[in-house]
């Protein structure tokens, strides 16, 4: 009997995020039961489906554009290394080689958003694969999974085009620093890519799937051991939260469950008490020029961390550090949706409600509190075309 209990204790963490009933898909960031339910009643979500299919159809037409296509190289000289640099940094007009780059405050260097570097390239790739994977799940059209597979192979498998598993050269300042920890937030987009790997897994060969998992495992190791990763893990604002979300997501994907649990415990102890005051204000985000955006952006990472905690039995949703709690963080935003004039931060900022709506949907589901019902009701009609309506 003792041996049986030990065996069950080993199996339960893996089973927690394996395929749900009536499905052979392993869901990690998504709620498999909710997706299956919504798939059976797509007529209720026609606007969201129209948005998803339109986005996926556009992704079908995009050429494969891996990191080796950039025209500016990182300090390593290796085109397989991801490279981006600070958006307000420009070549020095007083030197032959343009080094060191100088700062022009508020003057955006568009090379940071073009194919010269990799930031926009990764954004385009990640959004495409996420939408293709979801479109395949909801429609079953193989053209979506085939295109997603081509993208994944180019970025993670093919030795001629694959990205090296690091962000050592992200957010560089040429001539001053080769890369910075804050650039690691760029790879949060690879969480959605990871989920699409599972959604189209049957379309990948075993070798392709294992190569992708190995890439994520190597990248997670780099996150946890590199100087840039350690630097980012110490950030107290949304950068630190998104670092945790990446480590946990990728650890689950690569079946390193104890590593995921350990990071979630750090999230509980290190983040929640420090990031939210007793009213739920996120002081580090409220002092930014876009306080609404960053407050909701940080909660977006907690949406994932709370869900991952459910998978591996670490309760992030209800963790309290004294009178500080994650629930109060969601409530502070909900109250600002219900009473907009109560938000007293940067009146000039246009409050985009897309992320706020998703945050409220999740808080409504998790906490069963009337304040979230009210916030969702206010935003629901305006956001009915949001793809996340299909997911939550």
N, C-alpha and C positions, 0 to 999 in steps of 0.2 A: 504493500500500500504506500509506503514511504517513497519507493521508486516511482510510483505513478504520480504522486504529488510533485516530485522533483521534475518529472518529464513535462507535466502540465505547466509548471512555472516557467519552463524554458520555452514552451510553445506559445503561450498566451500573448507575449509582446509581439510576436510575428503575426499571429492571427488577427490581432486588433486592427491592422490596416491592410489585410489581404482582401481578396475579392469579396464583394457583398453577394447576398443571395441573388440568383438569376443573372449573375454577371461573372465573366472571367477577367475583369479588369481589376487591377490593384489601385485603389484610390488612396492618395496621400493628402493633398491639400483640399480635395473636394469631398463632400459628403456623398458617398455612393448611393445611399438610399434616396436622398433628395434628388440627385440627378436622374435616377431611374424613375422616380415618381413624376418628375417634370417631363421626362421623355415620353411618358404615356399620355400627357395632356398638353401637347405643344400648342394647341389652339388657344390656350390661355396666355401663351407667351409669344404671340405672333410677332409683335414689334421687336422683342429681343432676338427672336430667331432671324428676322429680316436683317438686323444689324450684324449678327454673327455670320450669316451666309454671305452677306455683302463683303464683310472683312475677309472671310476665307477665300472668296472668289478673287479678290484683289491679290491675295497672297499667292494664289495659283499662278498669276501672271508675272510675279517677281522673279528676276534672275537670282540664282544662288550667288551670294556675295560674302564669302568668308573673310577672316581677318587678313589673309595674305594679299588681299586686293588693295590695301591702303598704300598711299604714296609717300607718307611721312613715316619714318621708322623710329622706334624707341631707342634708348641708349644702348641696348643690347645689340642692335643692328639686325635682330631676328624678326622677320616679318610674321612669324607665328605667334609672337608675343602681343597680347592686347595692348593698345596704346591710346591714351587720351591725354590732353593737357588742359590746364586751367583756362576757362573761357575768357578771362580778362587779361590773358598773357599774350604778348606780341613780340615778334623778332626785334632785336635791338638795332635801330637804324645807324648806330655809331660804330658797329663792328662788322667785319667782313662776313663772319659766319652767323651773324644775328644773335649771338649768345653774349651774356645771358639774356633770356627773355625779360622784357620789362612789363610792368603792370600799367594798364590804362583803365582806371576804375570806371566801371559802367559801360565800357566800350567792348562789345562782344566780338570776339574773334571767330568768324564763321567757319574757319578751318576745323573748329572743335565739333561742328555739326555736319560736316561734309564727309565724303568718302576718303578724304585725306587721312583721317584718323578713325578710330573704331567705335566711339560712343554711339553715334547714330546708327552705325552698322549693327551693333548688338541690339539696340532698341528695335530696329526693323525686323531682324531675325527672330527675336524673342516673341514679339507680338504676332508675327506670322505663324510661328510654330504653335503657340498657344491657341490661336483661333482655328488653325487647321485641325489640331487634335480634337478640340471641342466640336467643330463642325462634323468631323468624322463620327464622333460618338453619337451625335444627335441625328445625323442623316444616313450614316452608313456608306456614304459615297467614297469609293476607294481613291478617287483622284485627290481627295484631301489628305488621306494617309500617305499616299505615294509621294506627294510634294513635301509633306512633313519629314518623311524618311530621308529624302534627298538632302534636305536642309541639315538634318541631324548628322548624317554621314559626313557631310562637308565640314561641319564645325567640330565634330568630336572624334571622327574615325579615320577618314582619309589622311594618310601621312603627308600628302602634298598640300593640303589645305587646312588641316585641323588647327585649332587654337591650343597653344600650350596652357596647361591648367594652372594659371596664376594671373594675378592682376598687379604684378610688381611694377608695371609702368603706367598705371592709371593715374590720372590727375597730376601728371608731371609738370614741372616748371623747367623747361629746357635751359641748361647751363647752370641751374641751381640745385634741383633735386630730380632724380630720375623717375620718381613715382611717390605717391602718398597714400596713406591708409584710407583717407576719405574717399578715394576712388573706388573702394570695394563696394560701395553702395550700388554701383552700376550693375553688379552681377546679381542683385536681388531678382532681376528679370529672368534669371535662369531657373527660378522656382517654377514658374509657369511652363517653361520648356520641359523640365523634369516631369511634370504632371502629364504632358502630352506624350512623352516617351511611353508612359504606362497606358495611355489611351490607345496608342497605335502599336502596342507591343507585338501583337500577332502579325504585324506587317514587317517587323524587323527580324533579321536572321539572329540566331543565338549569338554569333560572333559580334554582330553589330550592337546588340543589346548589352552584352558583357563589356564591350569596349566603351560604351557610353557610361555605364555604371563605374567602370574603372576611372574614367576621366573625372567624374564627380567625386569619387573617393580621393583621388590625387589632389583635386582642388580643395576639398574639405581639409585635408591634411595641411595644405599650404596655408589656408585661412587660419588654422590653429597654431601654426609653428612659425610663420614668417614674421618679420619685423612689422610689415604693413598690417598684417592681420591682428597682431597683438595690439598695435596702436589703435586700430579701429574698434577692437573689442572693449577698449577702455573709454570710448566716447560715451557721454552721459545722455545724449539726446537721441533723435531718431536713428542716427548712424549706428549707435550701439544696439538698438532694438532690431534693426534690420540685419545687423551682423548675426545676432542670435537666431533670427528667423532663418537665415541661410544655413547656418551650421546645423540647426535642428532638422530642417527640411532635407538637406543633403545627407545627413547621418541616417535618417529613416530610409531614404531612397537606397542607400548603400548598405542597409541592414546593420548599422552600428547603433543599436538601440540604447545601450548604456551611455554612449557618448551623447545621444540626443537627450536622454533624461538628465544627465549632468548639466548640460547647457540650459535646459529648462529650469532647473533648480537655481542656476545663476540668474536667470531672468527674474524669477520670483524674488530672490534676495537682493539682487543688485539694481534692478531696474524700477520695479513698481514703487517702492518707498521713496526713491530718489526723483522719479519723473513726475509723480502726481502729488499735489498737495492734498489736504483733507477735503477740499471742495472739488477736486478733480482737475484743477488747472495744471497744465503742462508748462511750467514756467520757462523751460529751455526753448520751447517751441513758440511761446507767446511773445518772446522778445525778438523774434525774427521779423523781417519785413513782410512776410506772408504768414501771419500767425494762424489763420484759419486753415490754410493749406497744410502747414507743417503739423498742426495738432491732429488733423485727420490722417495725414500721411503716417504719423507715428502709430495711431490706432490701427491703421491698416496692417501693420506688422504684427500687432497683438491679435488681430483676427486670426492670423495663421498660427501664432504661438499658442493661443488658447486651444485651437483645434488640434494641433500636434500633441498638446498636453493630454487631451482626451484619448488619443491613440496609444500613448505610452504610460498613461496613469500618473501624470503629474498635473495637479490642478492649478492652472494659471488664472483661470477665470475668477475664482473666488479667493485667491490669495490676498491676505491683508498684512500690511506692515503698520501695526498700530491702527490709526484711523485713515491710513492711505490705502486706496484700493483701485484696481483697474475699473471696476464697475462705475465708480465716481467719475473716472475719466470720460467714459462714454456718456454718463448723465450730464456732465458739464456741456458737452457738445449738443446733446438732445435738447437741453433747456434753451440753448441759443437758437435752435431751429424753431422751437415753439414760440420763443419771445426774442426775435432778432435784435431788438434794441438793447438787450442785456449783454450783448457782445461788445465790449468797449476797447477793441484793439484794431488799430489801423483801419479807420473808416474808408480809406481809399481802396482797400483790397476788395476785388470782386470775389465773392464767396461761391466757388464752384461746389455744387452739391452732389456730384457723382460719387466721390469717395465717401462723403458724409452719409449718403443714402445706404451704401453698402455696409458701412459701420453700424448704422441704426438697424438694418435688417438682421445683422448678426447679433447685436445686443438684444434685440427683441426676442430672438429665438433662444438665446442663452439665459437671459435674466428674467423673462416673463414679467416685466415691469411696465405699468401703464405709461410711463413717460416715453418709452421707446415706441409703444403703439401710436402715441400721438405724433411723434416725430416722423415715423414711417408714413402715416396717413397724410401728413402735410406734403411729403416729397414724392409719394408714390406715382401720381398721375404724370408728373413732369419727367420722371425717370423710367417710364415703362419700356423704353427702347434700350435700356442698359442690358448688356449681355449678362451681367451678374444676376439679373432676375432669374436666369435659367439655373443658377448655381446655388442660390441660398433661399 
